[in-house]
């Protein structure tokens, strides 16, 4: 819509930690970029979900898609499992594509070691529902990617872009590891490696989502 033609092909996935991902990008430049006007998303035309796995059991993708199907009342034709060669993994990503009248938004949720397929699915479902209820044309993660081409476009100051408002406090903020050990019970420091902080939040968030189901349960310590 802005004048340039860009074609992107994913040649190879590159899941962490193996890496090796490759993209082929062909750009036919325009003499000048036109401003982009996104005032509304229009009607939601369809929602599709794709679970990608590499070097992992197929049931992981099946469990993720089962939850997405229930959450958005999708038919089986809207669900796709892509199994990549094992040497591209291990890896897993769930994508929910929301095709609207004027723009398409793609929500992604990556699997990681120790995180159940249900947690990966719930993360994507929550983000997709947040986008849909916000009723804005551009999600919070796509907005910053549009800023550079918009700034280069002719008449950049005339475009109208309403973005999804970020939550005042992230939904999982209460489950994050405190910045310091001050006031915490127990002895010894808490490790704050990036991977462990992410795993901590994912586990605590998943447990919190099961509060009602676990109410009255017997716990052995």
ABEGO torsion letter per residue (X at the ends): XAGBBBBBBBABBBBOAAEGBBBBBBBBBBABBBBBBBABAEBBABBBBBBBBBGBBAAAAAAAAAAAAAAAGBBAAABBBBBBBAAAOBBBBBBBBBBBAABBBBBBBBBBBGBBAAAAAAAAAAAAAAAAAAGBABBAAAAAAAAAAAAABBGAAABBBBBBBBBABBAAAAABBBABABGBBEBEBBBABAAAAAAAAAAAAAAAAAAAAABGBBBBX
